Amino acid sequence: MHKVLAEVRTWHRPLMVMVSAMAALVLVAAIGLLVDSREVLNESVWLKPFKFATSFVLYGATLAWLLSRLRKAKRFGWWTGTVFAVTGVVDVGFIAIQAARGTFSHFNSNTDTFNQVGQRVFSSGVIGLFGASLVIAIMLQFQRVGDAPLNRAIRTGVALAAAGMALAFYLVGSNGTETHTTDAYGRPVTLGGSHSIGAEAGGPGLPLVNWSTEGGDLRVAHFIGLHAIQVLLAVVLLLSVLAVRVVWLRPERVRARLVGVAVIAYTGLMVATASQAFRGQSVIHPDGQTLGLFGGFLALSLLLLVFTITSARRQAAVPETSSNKVPVGGRLKV
């Protein structure tokens, strides 16, 4: 435990401060979910801060760790991470304050001064978060920060996270819809956009995440992309643990290829849910086009998985012979 804590202390400090603040907000929002009965559009005012804070804890800690492993342009990386940390605190802080006020953070078009200033800062913050994520993703494409499987997971995971972050531009901007509703105190609010496409704001949604069950919802693909890096790092960890017992998993190239297969399948999931949302289709009611799109990615992934495993097992089964074994202290003679 002492070694783990010592390692964590070397991570990007501003990001870890942000992570600590977000962890505190998770606790506050969780208490709010239990004791505060106020609602906006049929969900607790504290649900959005809870979800955002949880996501930023996971993503922020991952970025803090990644930036500590940079070998080049470390100072530039530090400042990029700091921009993300400051912007994250400001943006999620605005979401929390609006929740405490019993009103909306996203799409709120009301003309009171605090909301108008907050909306401008909030929208600008999305650019800062995406820009910092994109810069870090580009930096990691040109640096080796681990073995082949870890390096592949990091590069593709951060790239997918940046793509998921890009969807936030649509989520915070007007998407052509306008809804007249009320806040938690019954005061009128005009929403200049919606998370959903082809469904009314505040309609039925999945438990906890509240993704629409009646229309398309880009938050699904946004969430999948944002947390790609954590999923792929978990795949790397699982493969490393299995490699202790499974001989054919021990070569780096084999595990790197398997991580690549996971990337294809995960990308397919993100692309399919984004396409589904843009067509106004609920995540729980996929049509033939959605199933075909994901099925194509899945079939390709399974084909590559079988090929990779078969090839790796064949290579591991090749016995050492006099033609491929080098004598101790000498060279093979031809």
C-alpha distance (Angstrom), angle and dihedral (degrees) to the residues before:
residue distance angle dihedral
M1 . . .
H2 3.82 . .
K3 3.81 89.9 .
V4 3.80 91.5 48.4
L5 3.81 92.3 51.3
A6 3.81 90.5 46.7
E7 3.80 89.4 52.9
V8 3.82 92.5 48.7
R9 3.81 90.1 52.7
T10 3.82 88.7 63.3
W11 3.80 92.3 57.7
H12 3.79 121.8 104.1
R13 3.80 102.3 -66.6
P14 3.85 101.6 -152.5
L15 3.79 89.6 51.0
M16 3.79 91.3 49.2
V17 3.81 89.2 50.8
M18 3.81 87.2 53.1
V19 3.82 90.0 48.3
S20 3.82 90.3 51.9
A21 3.81 90.9 50.4
M22 3.80 90.9 48.4
A23 3.80 91.4 48.8
A24 3.80 88.9 54.0
L25 3.80 89.5 49.7
V26 3.81 90.3 51.3
L27 3.80 88.1 58.1
V28 3.81 93.9 45.7
A29 3.80 92.4 46.7
A30 3.81 91.8 47.0
I31 3.80 89.6 54.3
G32 3.80 88.9 46.9
L33 3.80 90.3 53.4
L34 3.80 89.3 55.5
V35 3.80 102.3 41.8
D36 3.83 106.9 23.4
S37 3.81 113.8 78.6
R38 3.81 96.2 -172.7
E39 3.80 115.6 122.1
V40 3.80 139.7 -173.0
L41 3.81 118.5 -161.9
N42 3.80 90.9 -8.0
E43 3.80 96.7 -55.1
S44 3.79 132.9 96.4
V45 3.79 114.7 -90.3
W46 3.82 86.6 -128.3
L47 3.80 97.5 55.1
K48 3.81 95.3 84.0
P49 3.84 95.0 49.0
F50 3.81 89.0 47.4
K51 3.81 93.1 52.7
F52 3.80 95.2 43.5
A53 3.80 94.1 46.6
T54 3.80 92.0 49.1
S55 3.81 91.9 50.5
F56 3.79 92.4 48.0
V57 3.81 91.7 50.5
L58 3.80 90.4 56.2
Y59 3.79 97.9 39.4
G60 3.81 95.6 39.3
A61 3.81 93.5 51.2
T62 3.80 90.2 48.7
L63 3.81 92.1 51.4
A64 3.81 91.1 46.6
W65 3.80 89.9 54.8
L66 3.82 93.5 44.6
L67 3.80 93.7 50.4
S68 3.81 90.4 51.6
R69 3.81 88.4 60.1
L70 3.81 97.1 53.7
R71 3.80 113.5 121.6
K72 3.81 98.0 -172.4
A73 3.81 133.1 43.4
K74 3.80 90.1 9.9
R75 3.81 93.4 160.2
F76 3.80 91.9 51.7
G77 3.80 89.0 47.2
W78 3.80 90.0 51.1
W79 3.80 92.1 54.3
T80 3.81 91.9 45.5
G81 3.79 90.4 52.4
T82 3.79 90.0 47.5
V83 3.81 90.7 54.2
F84 3.80 88.8 52.7
A85 3.81 92.0 48.0
V86 3.81 95.6 49.4
T87 3.80 92.8 43.4
G88 3.79 91.5 47.6
V89 3.80 92.7 52.4
V90 3.82 91.8 48.2
D91 3.81 95.4 46.7
V92 3.79 98.2 43.8
G93 3.80 88.9 40.4
F94 3.79 88.6 58.8
I95 3.81 90.1 50.2
A96 3.82 90.3 51.6
I97 3.82 93.4 47.3
Q98 3.79 91.7 50.0
A99 3.81 88.9 49.8
A100 3.81 90.2 52.0
R101 3.82 88.1 49.9
G102 3.80 89.2 52.9
T103 3.80 95.1 -119.5
F104 3.80 142.7 101.6
S105 3.80 127.3 -74.2
H106 3.82 97.9 -173.6
F107 3.83 122.9 63.1
N108 3.81 92.8 -5.7
S109 3.82 107.5 157.2
N110 3.81 98.0 177.7
T111 3.78 115.3 134.1
D112 3.83 101.9 -133.6
T113 3.79 110.9 126.2
F114 3.81 98.4 -116.9
N115 3.79 93.1 51.2
Q116 3.81 94.2 45.3
V117 3.82 93.3 50.6
G118 3.79 91.4 41.4
Q119 3.80 93.0 51.2
R120 3.81 91.8 53.3
V121 3.80 91.9 48.9
F122 3.79 91.1 43.9
S123 3.81 93.5 51.5
S124 3.80 91.4 46.6
G125 3.79 89.0 49.8
V126 3.78 91.4 60.7
I127 3.80 88.1 59.3
G128 3.80 90.1 50.2
L129 3.80 93.8 49.0
F130 3.78 93.5 46.6
G131 3.81 93.2 43.5
A132 3.80 93.1 50.8
S133 3.82 91.7 46.6
L134 3.80 91.4 48.9
V135 3.82 92.9 49.3
I136 3.82 91.6 49.4
A137 3.81 90.3 47.5
I138 3.81 90.9 52.4
M139 3.81 92.1 47.0
L140 3.80 91.5 52.4
Q141 3.82 91.9 51.8
F142 3.81 89.1 67.7
Q143 3.79 100.1 41.4
R144 3.77 133.0 71.0
V145 3.80 109.1 -139.6
G146 3.80 100.5 166.3
D147 3.79 144.8 -8.6
A148 3.81 121.0 -43.6
P149 3.84 97.9 -86.0
L150 3.81 93.5 45.8
N151 3.78 92.5 44.6
R152 3.80 92.1 52.3
A153 3.80 92.4 47.2
I154 3.80 92.1 49.9
R155 3.81 96.1 46.6
T156 3.79 96.7 46.3
G157 3.80 94.7 36.0
V158 3.79 94.6 54.8
A159 3.81 90.7 43.9
L160 3.83 90.6 53.4
A161 3.80 89.7 46.1
A162 3.81 89.9 54.2
A163 3.82 89.3 50.0
G164 3.80 90.2 50.6
M165 3.79 89.3 48.5
A166 3.82 89.4 53.4
L167 3.80 89.0 64.0
A168 3.81 87.1 64.6
F169 3.82 88.6 75.5
Y170 3.78 87.9 67.7
L171 3.80 92.6 41.5
V172 3.81 95.6 56.0
G173 3.79 98.3 36.3
S174 3.75 129.0 73.2
N175 3.78 110.4 -84.1
G176 3.77 96.1 -169.2
T177 3.80 98.2 -85.8
E178 3.78 128.9 109.5
T179 3.79 125.5 -166.0
H180 3.80 128.5 -172.3
T181 3.78 110.6 -152.6
T182 3.81 141.2 134.8
D183 3.78 134.3 -103.0
A184 3.81 126.4 -125.0
Y185 3.83 90.6 -75.0
G186 3.80 96.1 48.4
R187 3.81 94.5 -103.4
P188 3.84 114.8 144.8
V189 3.81 117.2 -101.3
T190 3.79 129.9 -177.6
L191 3.80 115.3 -148.6
G192 3.80 113.9 -156.4
G193 3.81 95.0 -161.0
S194 3.76 144.5 3.1
H195 3.79 141.8 -131.8
S196 3.79 88.1 -131.7
I197 3.79 129.5 71.5
G198 3.78 117.2 -151.7
A199 3.81 94.3 4.8
E200 3.79 136.1 85.1
A201 3.79 117.5 -98.4
G202 3.78 110.8 -103.0
G203 3.78 94.4 24.4
P204 3.81 125.3 139.6
G205 3.80 114.9 -50.2
L206 3.77 143.1 174.3
P207 3.84 117.3 -79.8
L208 3.82 115.9 -83.0
V209 3.83 97.5 -10.2
N210 3.84 91.4 52.9
W211 3.81 93.5 -151.1
S212 3.79 108.1 171.0
T213 3.80 117.4 -92.4
E214 3.82 92.5 -169.5
G215 3.82 103.8 49.9
G216 3.77 144.6 6.2
D217 3.81 119.1 -55.0
L218 3.81 121.6 -169.1
R219 3.79 91.2 -164.3
V220 3.81 87.1 81.5
A221 3.82 95.2 62.3
H222 3.82 90.0 36.7
F223 3.80 90.6 56.5
I224 3.81 93.9 44.2
G225 3.80 92.6 50.9
L226 3.79 95.9 43.3
H227 3.79 92.6 56.0
A228 3.80 98.4 39.8
I229 3.79 91.2 107.2
Q230 3.81 93.2 57.2
V231 3.81 92.3 48.5
L232 3.80 93.3 48.9
L233 3.81 92.7 46.5
A234 3.81 87.4 52.7
V235 3.83 88.4 52.9
V236 3.82 90.2 52.0
L237 3.81 90.8 49.5
L238 3.81 92.2 48.4
L239 3.80 92.3 49.6
S240 3.81 90.9 48.6
V241 3.80 91.5 52.2
L242 3.82 92.4 47.2
A243 3.80 91.3 47.5
V244 3.81 89.2 67.7
R245 3.81 88.9 69.6
V246 3.81 103.4 20.5
V247 3.80 110.5 71.9
W248 3.80 98.0 -162.5
L249 3.83 90.8 56.0
R250 3.80 94.0 60.3
P251 3.84 99.7 85.2
E252 3.80 111.2 88.9
R253 3.80 92.7 -136.2
V254 3.82 91.2 59.0
R255 3.79 93.9 51.6
A256 3.81 90.9 43.6
R257 3.81 89.8 54.4
L258 3.80 91.1 49.4
V259 3.81 89.9 51.4
G260 3.81 87.0 52.4
V261 3.80 89.6 53.8
A262 3.82 89.5 51.7
V263 3.82 89.3 50.5
I264 3.81 91.7 54.8
A265 3.81 92.7 49.6
Y266 3.82 92.5 45.5
T267 3.80 92.4 47.3
G268 3.80 88.5 51.4
L269 3.80 90.2 54.2
M270 3.80 91.5 50.8
V271 3.81 94.7 45.7
A272 3.81 92.8 46.3
T273 3.81 94.2 50.2
A274 3.82 92.4 45.4
S275 3.81 91.1 50.5
Q276 3.78 89.8 46.1
A277 3.81 92.4 51.9
F278 3.80 95.1 47.6
R279 3.80 88.6 53.6
G280 3.81 90.3 54.9
Q281 3.79 94.7 -111.2
S282 3.81 124.6 142.6
V283 3.78 118.0 -117.2
I284 3.81 90.1 -123.8
H285 3.83 94.6 51.4
P286 3.83 106.3 55.9
D287 3.81 117.1 176.9
G288 3.79 128.9 -149.5
Q289 3.81 93.2 -84.0
T290 3.79 92.8 53.4
L291 3.80 93.2 44.9
G292 3.79 90.7 46.0
L293 3.81 92.4 50.9
F294 3.77 94.3 49.8
G295 3.82 91.3 38.2
G296 3.80 89.5 57.5
F297 3.79 92.2 52.8
L298 3.80 90.5 44.4
A299 3.82 93.7 49.7
L300 3.81 90.7 49.7
S301 3.81 90.5 48.1
L302 3.81 92.9 49.7
L303 3.80 91.6 47.5
L304 3.81 91.3 51.9
L305 3.80 90.6 43.7
V306 3.80 92.7 54.6
F307 3.80 91.9 45.0
T308 3.82 92.6 48.7
I309 3.80 94.8 47.4
T310 3.82 93.5 44.6
S311 3.79 92.2 49.0
A312 3.82 93.1 46.0
R313 3.80 93.6 49.1
R314 3.79 91.2 47.7
Q315 3.81 91.1 51.8
A316 3.80 91.6 47.5
A317 3.81 90.8 50.3
V318 3.82 94.7 54.8
P319 3.83 104.4 111.2
E320 3.77 121.3 -133.7
T321 3.80 108.8 -103.4
S322 3.75 135.3 175.9
S323 3.81 88.0 -94.7
N324 3.80 95.1 60.9
K325 3.79 103.4 27.7
V326 3.80 120.8 91.6
P327 3.84 114.3 -144.8
V328 3.78 115.6 -120.3
G329 3.79 111.0 -97.0
G330 3.76 95.7 7.8
R331 3.80 147.8 56.6
L332 3.73 132.5 -102.3
K333 3.77 113.1 -99.7
V334 3.76 118.9 -136.6
